[in-house]
Amino acid sequence: MAEFDIDLASARIAEQASRAGEEVSARLARSGPVVGKAASGGIEVQVAPGGLLTGVSIHRSELRHGSAVLADRIFELAQRATRRAGDRMYHALSPVVDREQLETLGYEPIPDDDPDAETYSYGGGPR
């Protein structure tokens, strides 16, 4: 039976994790902030990956619809923006991180024919 060197295996895993971390940091630095945006009418929302709301803009004319309608529209836009942020994060990290790991984190690509798909790419030119 072959001997297993736990210290050597641990060192290799640590080295691979460090390299992947450096590559991820470099890719995110090149892509700029990863956010998702969605707008409809006079409402625009911006979220970070995972759905943390980072910005809401509401035009005065939207206030006439009442708070319940406004809340529903903001919620819907936040969901769309969250999908877009996950798509952006997926494309920014997919060359470095396994697809299964990205999807476990909630970062999934949006098909090009989906209404939530945006027309820019991540790292150069339209997709």
C-alpha positions as CSV (number, residue, x, y, z in Angstrom):
1,M,0.0,0.0,0.0
2,A,1.3,3.4,-0.9
3,E,2.1,5.9,1.8
4,F,0.1,9.2,1.9
5,D,2.0,12.3,2.9
6,I,-0.7,14.5,4.5
7,D,1.7,17.5,4.8
8,L,2.6,17.4,1.1
9,A,-1.1,17.1,0.1
10,S,-2.0,20.0,2.4
11,A,0.7,22.2,1.0
12,R,-0.4,21.5,-2.5
13,I,-4.0,22.3,-1.7
14,A,-3.0,25.5,0.0
15,E,-0.9,26.5,-3.0
16,Q,-3.7,25.8,-5.4
17,A,-6.2,27.8,-3.3
18,S,-3.7,30.7,-3.0
19,R,-3.2,30.7,-6.8
20,A,-7.0,30.5,-7.5
21,G,-7.6,33.4,-5.0
22,E,-5.0,35.6,-6.7
23,E,-6.5,34.9,-10.1
24,V,-10.0,35.6,-8.8
25,S,-8.8,38.9,-7.3
26,A,-7.1,39.9,-10.5
27,R,-10.2,39.1,-12.6
28,L,-12.5,41.0,-10.3
29,A,-10.1,44.0,-10.4
30,R,-10.2,44.0,-14.2
31,S,-14.0,43.6,-14.4
32,G,-14.7,46.4,-12.0
33,P,-17.5,46.2,-9.5
34,V,-19.8,43.3,-10.1
35,V,-23.4,44.6,-9.8
36,G,-26.8,43.8,-11.3
37,K,-29.1,46.6,-12.5
38,A,-32.7,46.5,-13.6
39,A,-35.1,49.4,-14.5
40,S,-38.7,49.8,-15.4
41,G,-40.5,53.1,-15.9
42,G,-39.1,55.5,-13.4
43,I,-37.6,52.9,-11.0
44,E,-34.1,51.6,-11.1
45,V,-32.4,49.2,-8.7
46,Q,-28.9,48.1,-8.3
47,V,-27.8,45.0,-6.3
48,A,-24.5,43.3,-5.3
49,P,-24.1,39.6,-6.1
50,G,-26.4,37.7,-3.7
51,G,-29.0,40.4,-3.9
52,L,-27.9,43.0,-1.4
53,L,-29.7,46.2,-2.5
54,T,-27.1,48.9,-3.1
55,G,-29.2,51.5,-4.9
56,V,-32.7,52.5,-5.6
57,S,-33.8,55.4,-7.8
58,I,-37.5,56.3,-7.9
59,H,-38.8,59.0,-10.2
60,R,-41.4,61.2,-8.5
61,S,-44.1,60.1,-11.0
62,E,-43.9,56.6,-9.7
63,L,-45.1,57.6,-6.3
64,R,-48.7,58.0,-7.5
65,H,-49.1,54.2,-7.7
66,G,-49.1,53.8,-3.9
67,S,-46.7,52.0,-1.6
68,A,-47.9,48.4,-2.2
69,V,-47.5,48.7,-6.0
70,L,-44.2,50.5,-5.6
71,A,-42.9,47.8,-3.2
72,D,-43.9,45.0,-5.6
73,R,-42.2,46.7,-8.6
74,I,-39.0,47.3,-6.6
75,F,-39.1,43.6,-5.4
76,E,-39.5,42.4,-9.0
77,L,-36.7,44.6,-10.3
78,A,-34.4,43.5,-7.4
79,Q,-35.0,39.9,-8.4
80,R,-34.1,40.6,-12.0
81,A,-31.0,42.6,-10.9
82,T,-29.9,39.7,-8.6
83,R,-30.0,37.3,-11.6
84,R,-28.0,39.7,-13.6
85,A,-25.4,40.1,-10.8
86,G,-25.2,36.4,-10.5
87,D,-24.7,36.1,-14.3
88,R,-21.9,38.7,-14.2
89,M,-20.2,37.0,-11.3
90,Y,-20.5,33.7,-13.0
91,H,-18.8,35.0,-16.2
92,A,-16.1,36.8,-14.3
93,L,-15.2,33.8,-12.2
94,S,-15.9,30.8,-14.5
95,P,-12.4,30.6,-16.0
96,V,-11.1,30.1,-12.5
97,V,-13.8,28.4,-10.4
98,D,-15.7,25.2,-11.3
99,R,-19.2,25.6,-12.6
100,E,-20.7,23.5,-9.8
101,Q,-19.1,25.7,-7.1
102,L,-20.4,28.8,-8.8
103,E,-23.9,27.5,-9.0
104,T,-23.7,26.3,-5.3
105,L,-23.0,30.0,-4.5
106,G,-26.0,31.1,-6.6
107,Y,-24.0,32.4,-9.5
108,E,-25.6,31.0,-12.7
109,P,-25.4,32.2,-16.4
110,I,-28.5,33.6,-17.9
111,P,-29.2,32.3,-21.4
112,D,-28.8,34.8,-24.2
113,D,-32.5,34.6,-25.2
114,D,-33.7,35.3,-21.6
115,P,-35.2,38.8,-21.1
116,D,-32.9,39.3,-18.1
117,A,-29.8,38.8,-20.3
118,E,-27.8,41.9,-20.8
119,T,-25.9,42.7,-24.0
120,Y,-22.4,43.3,-22.6
121,S,-19.7,40.7,-21.8
122,Y,-17.2,40.4,-19.0
123,G,-13.7,41.3,-20.1
124,G,-14.2,42.6,-23.6
125,G,-16.9,43.2,-26.2
126,P,-20.5,42.3,-26.5
127,R,-21.5,38.7,-26.0
